[in-house]
Amino acid sequence: MSASSPASRTRSDDPAPILAREGWPILAIVLVIAALPPLIAGPLAPAWGWYLAIPGVLLLAFCCWFFRDPQRAIPEEPGLLVAPADGLVIAIEPATPPEELGLDKARTGEMERVVIFLNVFNVHVNRVPYAGTILKVAGKAGLFAHAGKPEAEHNQRKSIALQLSNGATAVVTQVTGLVARRIVCHAQEGQAYKVGQRYGLIRFGSRTDVYLPKGTTWLVKPGDKTTGGVTKLAKLK
């Protein structure tokens, strides 16, 4: 099945601002930076003031593009998981969930994960891949290596353990990158989420991993591009 094949049934996305709220403080700062040169130089050299504002305007345009949060039509099918982020699938492999979650391996069993790399031009809003309840949220301090490299295993991260509606356990991990230094995770233990619902964001280039029970049928492969909340990621047994 193609990673971008259409769903037989979709749900409208939850209402949200066109620019993610997590980016508003940064956008305000950049807007001030862009406005200062013409304001300061205006009376003396108005033309130069506008020229000096160009870098700030370009930076503001980039930040608006980075923090965009488009509406999505979210597929809903029994057992179907959707991609948690926009990006590129770089690996599907056996893996152990982050130790800081303290999951009982006897309960979760062996797991596999898909690794999705987000560059600075991707939408960076993260979404829950399947309907369920948050069991635990845990973070770990670490490095800021390139998110697409093996060294990123030791990067700063934030993970959620999700009790799926079919009783299985899934884990979604937000991983910082070389440029990304800030993980935003709104999920709290005990919260119930719908498939494709927004729960966080990573600023400026990063990685998102999804851990699922071994034997899950993956609907993507390394090299595929994903669209958060839309791409069919996997099918539970």
Beta strands, then each sheet from edge to edge (+ up, - down):
strand 1: 10-12
strand 2: 73-75
strand 3: 80-82
strand 4: 87-94
strand 5: 111-118
strand 6: 125-127
strand 7: 132-140
strand 8: 157-164
strand 9: 169-176
strand 10: 183-185
strand 11: 192-193
strand 12: 198-202
strand 13: 206-213
strand 14: 217-218
strand 15: 225-226
strand 16: 232-235
sheet 1: 1+ 2-
sheet 2: 3+ 16- 14+
sheet 3: 11+ 7- 8+ 9- 13+ 5- 4+ 15-
sheet 4: 6+ 12- 10+
end
